[in-house]
């Protein structure tokens, strides 16, 4: 497993592309004017409480107020409110919480009006960015994420990631953190802390305490609302959450960003700072490494997979629906059930990738090809779970229903990544838009692989002159690569009468191959 991160800087935004074994699995855009990133902490003011919803609307500086439900207050909200008031007024200078007298915890099933009132100052954290017509979702149960641990103010609890499997390691980490954590702060031990020594954990803890102190210093005299703690940029947060020995390279085309990311990697993994590379070339980075090509072919309503399988992805207000199709494919399986299982496993891998790539959240329903065998349905379910285990978004997968549907819920914390892949039709403006040519070229590639498994003596491809030139020009051309891989030659015939993206395969007798 090999991860590469590409960071492209533009005038108004920064793009982050994460590749796993050369395949694009995550794509993020960070705009300069995005002031509401998941993890940011604001000093805000309660605008009004709504007893009927058991929630409050909070002014965080967005055009629509943030929504704060009673269950998102956290049990120590009264202590937090008391702390914020004391620090903001200048009466409290010690931010360590060591001597701070805590208030009693609020009732788990209580009413918001018992804890908050209008115009009250409160610290809130963004847990979901503004999406569509909704303002940001917020919580007053704060947490500050580090490389190995997450610091939770106004708590004493130490918990360990469930992904750390051995009880011995969980107990070891819990003992270490309990011995070094300051009073008044809870700690969540992250999966990447597995096997780490106390010195590394303590360094991470001190960095988080420094961030907490710097945030508290901003409270005195701060106006309402104001951001008092910023989450790391997307590149640094991806590195913080995912960085391991599998990372082979981090390419950055902006010198300032390059120096920032290099300093951050030196801080968290000094021996790996040499993988951070400054990209300096006239050829755009995303084009040079084939990322633009993958973006064009991975977004859109129809997504092609390997061996002819493809997905049709539809979006509604309530959910996302994904249909799995086998398409024209070479069938090495002896039974229909075996073919269906093979297509479903290929599709499950692509579904897991698409959810991360597009950052699709909410309810997702996947209509797989029906499987009669219960063991095959279980195999498909387990395969999808394995493919999604590296997904950082919280998710839950239900077993296949009797109709072959698998339901998934996936945490949505920011707007879905939506990239337009259709282009203006150069042949006929009446038709408006067409698929990107590169998608058709990929489809031709898949069709060629299928035809080469058949016993055709001679194959001719008739296509538009532009596509014909793309397939035959240069060395090695696409057609030459076909020959080197399959030891069969395809004649390519340009047809002026064809529409821009029209193509057909013919056999030695000139008959159309379907």
Secondary structure by P-SEA (a helix, b strand, c coil): cbbbbbbbbcccbbbbbbbccccccbbbbbbccccccccbbbbcccccccccccbbbbcccccbbbbbcccccccaaaaaaaaaaaaaaccccccccccccccccccccccccccccccbbbbbbbcccccccccbbbbcbbbbbcccbbbbccccbbbbbcccccaaaaaaaaaaaaacccccbbbbbccccccccaaaaaaaaaaaaaaaaaaaaacccccccccccccccaaaaaaaacccccccbbbbccaaaaaaaaaaaaaccccccccccccccccccccccaaaaaaaacccccccccccbbbbbbbcccbbbbbbbbcccccccccaaaaaaaaaaaaaaaaaaaaaaaccccbbbbbccccccaaaaaaaaaaaaaaacccccccccccccccbbbbbbbbbccccccccccccccccccccccccaaaaaaaaaaaaaaaaaccccbbbbbbcaaaaaaaccccccaaaaaaaaccbbbbbbbbccccccccccccccccccc
